[in-house]
Amino acid sequence: MKLSRSQALLLAATLLWGILPVRLSAGTLYETAQEIEGAIAAWNLEEASRLLHTLPLHPEDPLFRYYTGRIAFYEARYEAVLKAYRDLEGLPPSFSEFVVYARGAAAIARDFHSVESEHFIFRYAPGKDAILPELGLPVLETALREIGRDLAFTPDRPIVVEVYPSSESFITVSSLSKAEVETSGTIAICKFNRLMLTTPRALARGYNWLDTLSHELTHYILVRKTGNRAPIWLQEGIAKFEEVRWRSERGGEISPALRSILAQALTRDEFVPFSAMHPSFAKLKSQYDGQLAFGEVVMLIDLLHARGGYPLLRSLLEEVAEGSDPIEALAARGFPSRDLLALAKARIVEKGYRVDPQLAVLPRKLKDPEATEEEEETIPEITDERTARLARLGDLLRDRGRYRAAIFEYRKAIGESRYFSPVLANKLALAYQRNGEVAKAERVLRESLTRYPEFSTTLVRLGLLLVGNGEVAEAIGVLRRAMAVNPFHPLVHEALARCYEAQGDGKAAEKHRKILEILASSSRPPER
C-alpha cells in the first residue's frame, strides 16, 4: 500500500493535533512512510523496522503503533499485532482498514500449532490438519532445494507456511472476497511474507496441495529475489513451471485437461489477454479463464526455458529486480515479438497439443470441512440429466447386488455422456470389482487416470486394487499420488502402512500409523 500525499498530510495532522504531538514535517513523514511501505512490499522487514525507528515518534503514537503492528503481521507475530492494534484510533481510512483486517486475521491464526524444519515453520489449526506438516515439510524442503538451485535462491530466514481450517478462514486472511475465491477457484496465495493455503479438507474432492505448496514457494522466492517487482505473468508463469520440481526433474509439466484447453483456445483463437491477468489471477471471471491463463503463461516460460534454460530466467529476474521491464529485456535478447501472447501461442503450436473433446475442467468446489459428502457425487458441469438418471439406476441395481445390470447402465451412461466422467468410471469399476471382474475394473481406472490423473477417488480405488493384487511397489506410488490430493483418507494410510511393512520399511509404516491415530482422535466426539 502506497501513501498518497493527502493521506500523508492527514496522518501528519493526526500526529500534530493528537494526544501525543510530535514535531515532524508532512514532507518528512511522507518520504519516510513511502520508504517503509516500499520495504514492507519487498518483504524487507528488517529495513522497514530500521526506518520506523528513525522517526522521532513515541511508542504510543498512532503512526508508530500502526507500522509496528504492520511489520509484526508480516512476521506472523500475532500477539504483537493484537497488542499494537488494541484500541488504535486516529488513522486515515485506508490505514484503519488494514488494522481491522489484521486484527481479524491474527485472531484466526494466533492459536495455530507450529512444526519447524530446517527452513520452514508450518502452522496449522489443531485437529486433523496436524497430519499435514509430516507430509508437507519434506516436500517443501525438496522443492526449496530444487527450485532454489534453479533460480539461485537461498533463504536467510525461516519461511512461514499457514494452512487454514476452512474456506471461510482462508477468505478472511487472504483479503480476497468470497465471490473471487468461488469464481476463480483460488485455494492458496503467497502474501504477507508467507505461504497461505486452504486445508484440502475444505474442498469436496481435495486438491493437489503438495504441488500447490511448491507453487506458492516459488512465488515467495520470486518476491524475495525481485523485491516484488515481477509482473503477474512472470510470477505465475514461473510458479506454474516450477510447481512440479519437487517430484520431477524438469519443470513445465501440465495436465491433460490443460493441454486440451490450450489446443482448443488455439483453434478458436480465444485467449485471456495478458493485460487482463493483472493484478491477480484470482480476479479472473471463471475457473476456466484461470486455467487458460495459467496455460498461457506457463507456455511462455516453457519457451524461454527451451531457448535459454535457467540461466535466461535467472538473468531476467536479476534485471527485473533492478527495475527493468522484462518485455524490453526479452526483446534485447532477440525474442521476435513484444507480444507475449504471440510468443505463448507459438510455443503451443510447437508442442502440438490436441483437443480432447471429452475432457473438461473439473471445478474446485468448496465445502464445509466437517461435511461427510462423498467424493463420488455427480459433477453437474460434466453430467447431463439423462446421464445422471442412468447412473442413479446403476446405483440402485448395484446396491441390490445386480452387478451385471448395473454395469450395463453405467456403460450406457458413459456412452451417452458428452464428457468423460471420472465419477462414472469409478462407479463402473466398483461394479466390475463386485462382480469379480477385477482386471476390467483396473483397466477402467487406468483409462480414467489418463484424462484426470489427480482425481483422488480413482487413485484410491486403483491403489487398493493393486494392494489386493499384491502389486505393492506400484500400489505405493498410486496411493502416494492419492495422498497428494486428499491426505485425509484413512484407507490410504492403512494401505500404505501395510505396504511399507511388507517391504520391511518399519519407519515409513509407523509414520502412517501415527497419521491414522491423529485422524481417529480428531474424529472422536469430545468427552463430557
LOTI-913137 format. One record per residue (C-alpha): residue number from 1; residue in one letter; x, y, z. Coordinates in steps of 0.02 Angstrom, whole numbers, m for minus. Layout:
N
  pos  code       x       y       z
  NUM     a       X       Y       Z
...
END
This chain:
528
  pos  code       x       y       z
    1     m       0       0       0
    2     k      69     170     m50
    3     l      28     331      39
    4     s     m48     469     m62
    5     r       8     644     m16
    6     s    m166     682      51
    7     q    m155     529     164
    8     a      15     582     225
    9     l     m46     758     262
   10     l    m199     690     352
   11     l     m89     574     454
   12     a      30     717     492
   13     a    m116     820     554
   14     t    m172     675     662
   15     l       0     667     740
   16     l      19     855     761
   17     w    m150     875     844
   18     g    m162     706     930
   19     i    m140     659    1111
   20     l      48     639    1088
   21     p     100     778     968
   22     v     271     773     885
   23     r     367     899     782
   24     l     378     817     611
   25     s     351     896     440
   26     a     222     819     325
   27     g     354     804     189
   28     t     473     706     300
   29     l     332     595     358
   30     y     276     563     180
   31     e     450     517     119
   32     t     491     402     264
   33     a     320     319     261
   34     q     344     286      75
   35     e     513     205     111
   36     i     436      99     250
   37     e     296      43     134
   38     g     422       1      m2
   39     a     524    m105     118
   40     i     368    m196     179
   41     a     310    m226      m1
   42     a     480    m306     m39
   43     w     467    m407     123
   44     n     625    m322     185
   45     l     556    m311     361
   46     e     722    m276     446
   47     e     740    m119     341
   48     a     559     m70     374
   49     s     589     m83     561
   50     r     750      17     549
   51     l     663     157     453
   52     l     520     161     577
   53     h     640     188     720
   54     t     721     336     631
   55     l     560     435     654
   56     p     552     538     815
   57     l     391     456     871
   58     h     335     397    1042
   59     p     296     209    1050
   60     e     115     252    1088
   61     d      99     368     939
   62     p     m35     305     816
   63     l      84     301     669
   64     f     219     207     765
   65     r      91      81     827
   66     y      20      61     652
   67     y     186      16     573
   68     t     240     m87     724
   69     g      85    m193     701
   70     r     103    m199     512
   71     i     281    m263     521
   72     a     232    m388     657
   73     f      91    m450     545
   74     y     212    m485     402
   75     e     320    m579     527
   76     a     169    m683     585
   77     r     190    m619     764
   78     y       5    m610     800
   79     e       7    m569     985
   80     a     115    m417     943
   81     v     m11    m369     808
   82     l    m157    m376     928
   83     k     m60    m278    1059
   84     a     m10    m141     937
   85     y    m186    m126     866
   86     r    m283    m132    1029
   87     d    m394      23    1035
   88     l    m292     104     896
   89     e    m383     256     829
   90     g    m347     419     739
   91     l    m288     346     573
   92     p    m342     381     394
   93     p    m473     260     323
   94     s    m352     155     220
   95     f    m242     130     373
   96     s    m392      86     480
   97     e    m449     m42     351
   98     f    m284    m136     369
   99     v    m296    m128     559
  100     v    m470    m207     554
  101     y    m411    m339     430
  102     a    m254    m381     529
  103     r    m350    m399     692
  104     g    m468    m524     611
  105     a    m328    m624     528
  106     a    m224    m625     687
  107     a    m373    m688     788
  108     i    m388    m837     669
  109     a    m204    m885     665
  110     r    m144    m838     840
  111     d    m182   m1011     914
  112     f    m113   m1114     771
  113     h      11   m1251     814
  114     s     183   m1250     733
  115     v     307   m1380     671
  116     e     478   m1325     611
  117     s     600   m1399     487
  118     e     768   m1333     430
  119     h     695   m1192     326
  120     f     508   m1186     365
  121     i     384   m1150     503
  122     f     225   m1246     463
  123     r      73   m1178     557
  124     y     m98   m1261     564
  125     a    m258   m1268     666
  126     p    m270   m1407     796
  127     g    m362   m1563     738
  128     k    m348   m1666     580
  129     d    m233   m1540     496
  130     a     m98   m1598     618
  131     i     m54   m1731     488
  132     l      m5   m1600     358
  133     p     167   m1548     422
  134     e     226   m1729     422
  135     l     180   m1744     239
  136     g     211   m1566     180
  137     l     377   m1517     258
  138     p     482   m1648     164
  139     v     403   m1588       2
  140     l     440   m1407      44
  141     e     622   m1444      85
  142     t     643   m1540     m78
  143     a     555   m1403    m176
  144     l     665   m1270     m96
  145     r     822   m1366    m140
  146     e     772   m1392    m322
  147     i     687   m1225    m358
  148     g     817   m1132    m256
  149     r     951   m1207    m368
  150     d     850   m1167    m525
  151     l     826    m985    m477
  152     a     983    m957    m372
  153     f     896    m925    m207
  154     t     945    m968     m28
  155     p     830    m912     113
  156     d     903    m804     251
  157     r     760    m833     372
  158     p     627    m966     406
  159     i     483    m968     282
  160     v     311    m968     363
  161     v     176   m1083     294
  162     e      m3   m1072     359
  163     v    m145   m1192     321
  164     y    m319   m1127     362
  165     p    m451   m1246     428
  166     s    m597   m1190     318
  167     s    m637   m1093     161
  168     e    m710    m955     271
  169     s    m550    m931     369
  170     f    m446    m932     209
  171     i    m559    m799     132
  172     t    m538    m691     287
  173     v    m348    m700     293
  174     s    m319    m695     105
  175     s    m404    m524      90
  176     l    m496    m593     m62
  177     s    m685    m587     m71
  178     k    m792    m744     m60
  179     a    m851    m713    m238
  180     e    m672    m703    m302
  181     v    m623    m865    m216
  182     e    m777    m960    m275
  183     t    m770    m892    m453
  184     s    m584    m915    m481
  185     g    m560   m1073    m377
  186     t    m416    m992    m282
  187     i    m364   m1101    m135
  188     a    m191   m1031     m97
  189     i     m90    m872    m110
  190     c      82    m810     m64
  191     k      57    m645      25
  192     f     112    m552     181
  193     n     281    m641     181
  194     r     208    m816     195
  195     l     126    m960     103
  196     m     m61    m967     138
  197     l    m164   m1121      94
  198     t    m338   m1190     121
  199     t    m340   m1362     200
  200     p    m380   m1499      73
  201     r    m524   m1544     189
  202     a    m614   m1386     135
  203     l    m639   m1447     m44
  204     a    m761   m1581     m98
  205     r    m628   m1683    m188
  206     g    m469   m1613    m110
  207     y    m341   m1532    m223
  208     n    m159   m1552    m274
  209     w     m99   m1473    m113
  210     l      82   m1530    m123
  211     d     105   m1455    m297
  212     t      18   m1301    m228
  213     l     143   m1287     m85
  214     s     282   m1292    m215
  215     h     192   m1164    m324
  216     e     171   m1040    m181
  217     l     350   m1068    m125
  218     t     405   m1015    m299
  219     h     305    m855    m279
  220     y     394    m824    m114
  221     i     563    m846    m198
  222     l     515    m728    m339
  223     v     457    m591    m220
  224     r     618    m604    m120
  225     k     729    m608    m275
  226     t     647    m462    m366
  227     g     589    m352    m222
  228     n     411    m392    m276
  229     r     438    m309    m445
  230     a     396    m457    m559
  231     p     235    m432    m659
  232     i      95    m558    m633
  233     w     126    m653    m796
  234     l     307    m683    m748
  235     q     264    m730    m569
  236     e     127    m853    m615
  237     g     218    m922    m766
  238     i     375    m968    m670
  239     a     274   m1031    m520
  240     k     170   m1145    m633
  241     f     326   m1205    m723
  242     e     417   m1245    m560
  243     e     275   m1318    m456
  244     v     316   m1498    m504
  245     r     503   m1485    m470
  246     w     488   m1572    m301
  247     r     437   m1730    m395
  248     s     503   m1705    m571
  249     e     674   m1675    m647
  250     r     602   m1548    m767
  251     g     476   m1408    m745
  252     g     329   m1366    m856
  253     e     227   m1524    m834
  254     i      42   m1487    m861
  255     s    m116   m1591    m851
  256     p    m206   m1673    m998
  257     a    m353   m1555    m970
  258     l    m242   m1402    m981
  259     r    m160   m1467   m1140
  260     s    m332   m1488   m1217
  261     i    m387   m1315   m1160
  262     l    m235   m1236   m1243
  263     a    m263   m1331   m1405
  264     q    m446   m1278   m1407
  265     a    m401   m1096   m1372
  266     l    m279   m1101   m1517
  267     t    m411   m1173   m1633
  268     r    m538   m1040   m1585
  269     d    m409    m902   m1558
  270     e    m492    m863   m1392
  271     f    m364    m822   m1257
  272     v    m355    m722   m1097
  273     p    m263    m559   m1138
  274     f    m106    m537   m1034
  275     s    m172    m366    m983
  276     a    m325    m449    m903
  277     m    m214    m553    m788
  278     h    m165    m402    m683
  279     p    m171    m382    m535
  280     s    m211    m563    m492
  281     f    m274    m724    m571
  282     a    m399    m728    m427
  283     k    m486    m581    m511
  284     l    m523    m677    m672
  285     k    m705    m710    m711
  286     s    m707    m901    m708
  287     q    m607   m1055    m663
  288     y    m592   m1092    m849
  289     d    m513    m922    m880
  290     g    m396    m953    m735
  291     q    m340   m1120    m806
  292     l    m318   m1046    m980
  293     a    m216    m901    m910
  294     f    m103   m1022    m817
  295     g     m82   m1120    m978
  296     e     m33    m964   m1075
  297     v      97    m903    m951
  298     v     175   m1074    m924
  299     m     191   m1094   m1112
  300     l     283    m928   m1119
  301     i     402    m982    m980
  302     d     423   m1152   m1063
  303     l     476   m1060   m1221
  304     l     602    m953   m1126
  305     h     671   m1106   m1038
  306     a     684   m1201   m1203
  307     r     783   m1057   m1279
  308     g     897   m1010   m1136
  309     g     869   m1129    m989
  310     y     876   m1071    m809
  311     p    1021    m950    m845
  312     l     899    m848    m951
  313     l     765    m849    m816
  314     r     890    m802    m681
  315     s     962    m657    m780
  316     l     787    m596    m822
  317     l     741    m595    m637
  318     e     901    m501    m596
  319     e     855    m365    m721
  320     v     678    m355    m653
  321     a     750    m334    m478
  322     e     849    m185    m543
  323     g     691    m106    m613
  324     s     699    m162    m795
  325     d     545    m202    m898
  326     p     551    m391    m931
  327     i     470    m369   m1102
  328     e     608    m250   m1156
  329     a     737    m366   m1080
  330     l     671    m509   m1187
  331     a     671    m400   m1342
  332     a     852    m355   m1308
  333     r     891    m541   m1307
  334     g     822    m562   m1482
  335     f     648    m631   m1448
  336     p     547    m595   m1604
  337     s     397    m508   m1527
  338     r     349    m396   m1382
  339     d     178    m478   m1393
  340     l     187    m604   m1251
  341     l      29    m694   m1305
  342     a     102    m718   m1480
  343     l     255    m800   m1402
  344     a     144    m913   m1296
  345     k      41    m962   m1448
  346     a     199   m1006   m1543
  347     r     250   m1124   m1404
  348     i      79   m1208   m1403
  349     v      99   m1239   m1590
  350     e     273   m1312   m1560
  351     k     203   m1428   m1427
  352     g      72   m1498   m1545
  353     y     m64   m1515   m1414
  354     r    m230   m1587   m1473
  355     v    m408   m1554   m1417
  356     d    m488   m1695   m1319
  357     p    m675   m1659   m1339
  358     q    m718   m1771   m1192
  359     l    m608   m1676   m1068
  360     a    m675   m1535    m961
  361     v    m607   m1427    m820
  362     l    m667   m1505    m657
  363     p    m715   m1358    m546
  364     r    m643   m1339    m373
  365     k    m789   m1344    m252
  366     l    m779   m1277     m77
  367     k    m871   m1369      61
  368     d    m895   m1368     247
  369     p    m739   m1460     310
  370     e    m846   m1557     434
  371     a    m967   m1618     300
  372     t    m973   m1804     255
  373     e   m1016   m1779      72
  374     e    m945   m1920     m35
  375     e    m822   m1880    m171
  376     e    m919   m1988    m293
  377     e   m1060   m1863    m305
  378     t   m1115   m1810    m478
  379     i   m1019   m1667    m556
  380     p   m1157   m1560    m635
  381     e   m1036   m1470    m751
  382     i    m999   m1631    m846
  383     t   m1156   m1734    m817
  384     d   m1322   m1702    m904
  385     e   m1489   m1755    m831
  386     r   m1509   m1913    m937
  387     t   m1334   m1973    m892
  388     a   m1371   m1938    m709
  389     r   m1531   m2041    m718
  390     l   m1439   m2188    m794
  391     a   m1306   m2175    m659
  392     r   m1438   m2174    m521
  393     l   m1519   m2328    m596
  394     g   m1349   m2412    m598
  395     d   m1326   m2366    m415
  396     l   m1493   m2445    m368
  397     l   m1451   m2605    m461
  398     r   m1277   m2613    m387
  399     d   m1342   m2588    m210
  400     r   m1462   m2734    m239
  401     g   m1320   m2847    m294
  402     r   m1371   m2847    m477
  403     y   m1197   m2806    m538
  404     r   m1213   m2858    m720
  405     a   m1367   m2749    m741
  406     a   m1278   m2606    m653
  407     i   m1129   m2624    m770
  408     f   m1248   m2614    m918
  409     e   m1324   m2450    m855
  410     y   m1156   m2372    m812
  411     r   m1085   m2416    m983
  412     k   m1239   m2340   m1064
  413     a   m1217   m2181    m959
  414     i   m1034   m2168   m1009
  415     g   m1078   m2195   m1192
  416     e   m1209   m2057   m1191
  417     s   m1110   m1931   m1087
  418     r   m1043   m1781   m1180
  419     y    m887   m1778   m1071
  420     f    m785   m1918    m998
  421     s    m837   m1927    m815
  422     p    m714   m1996    m686
  423     v    m864   m2016    m570
  424     l    m950   m2135    m692
  425     a    m785   m2226    m720
  426     n    m770   m2258    m534
  427     k    m949   m2321    m524
  428     l    m917   m2441    m667
  429     a    m753   m2500    m592
  430     l    m837   m2534    m424
  431     a    m973   m2635    m509
  432     y    m842   m2736    m603
  433     q    m749   m2768    m440
  434     r    m903   m2829    m351
  435     n    m944   m2940    m498
  436     g    m772   m3020    m483
  437     e    m704   m2940    m643
  438     v    m551   m2859    m564
  439     a    m449   m2845    m724
  440     k    m589   m2746    m808
  441     a    m603   m2633    m656
  442     e    m416   m2599    m662
  443     r    m424   m2559    m847
  444     v    m566   m2434    m821
  445     l    m473   m2347    m680
  446     r    m310   m2334    m777
  447     e    m401   m2262    m927
  448     s    m485   m2133    m816
  449     l    m317   m2078    m745
  450     t    m251   m2040    m920
  451     r    m379   m1900    m927
  452     y    m396   m1849    m745
  453     p    m233   m1901    m659
  454     e    m273   m1805    m499
  455     f    m448   m1872    m465
  456     s    m422   m1941    m291
  457     t    m563   m2070    m291
  458     t    m487   m2155    m443
  459     l    m314   m2154    m364
  460     v    m379   m2227    m201
  461     r    m480   m2363    m286
  462     l    m338   m2413    m403
  463     g    m212   m2411    m261
  464     l    m319   m2525    m153
  465     l    m350   m2640    m301
  466     l    m162   m2654    m330
  467     v    m136   m2694    m146
  468     g    m263   m2833    m163
  469     n    m168   m2898    m314
  470     g      m5   m2900    m216
  471     e      74   m2766    m326
  472     v     148   m2674    m178
  473     a     276   m2562    m262
  474     e     154   m2489    m388
  475     a      19   m2477    m256
  476     i     132   m2366    m150
  477     g     160   m2248    m296
  478     v     m26   m2234    m335
  479     l     m76   m2212    m152
  480     r      54   m2076    m128
  481     r     m22   m1986    m277
  482     a    m192   m2001    m192
  483     m    m117   m1930     m32
  484     a     m51   m1781    m131
  485     v    m233   m1736    m169
  486     n    m329   m1797     m17
  487     p    m215   m1838     131
  488     f    m361   m1869     249
  489     h    m424   m2035     179
  490     p    m394   m2168     315
  491     l    m393   m2313     191
  492     v    m244   m2235     102
  493     h    m140   m2231     261
  494     e    m197   m2405     315
  495     a    m145   m2474     146
  496     l      21   m2380     145
  497     a      63   m2443     319
  498     r      33   m2623     261
  499     c     132   m2597     101
  500     y     283   m2523     189
  501     e     276   m2660     319
  502     a     278   m2789     179
  503     q     433   m2703     108
  504     g     518   m2706     277
  505     d     512   m2516     297
  506     g     451   m2507     476
  507     k     488   m2321     494
  508     a     376   m2273     348
  509     a     241   m2392     408
  510     e     245   m2314     581
  511     k     227   m2139     507
  512     h      62   m2187     426
  513     r       1   m2274     584
  514     k      31   m2113     680
  515     i     m66   m2017     548
  516     l    m210   m2140     570
  517     e    m206   m2108     758
  518     i    m217   m1920     730
  519     l    m362   m1940     609
  520     a    m453   m2058     727
  521     s    m427   m1949     882
  522     s    m484   m1793     789
  523     s    m644   m1881     737
  524     r    m696   m1934     912
  525     p    m830   m1830     998
  526     p    m766   m1730    1147
  527     e    m786   m1810    1318
  528     r    m920   m1739    1431
END
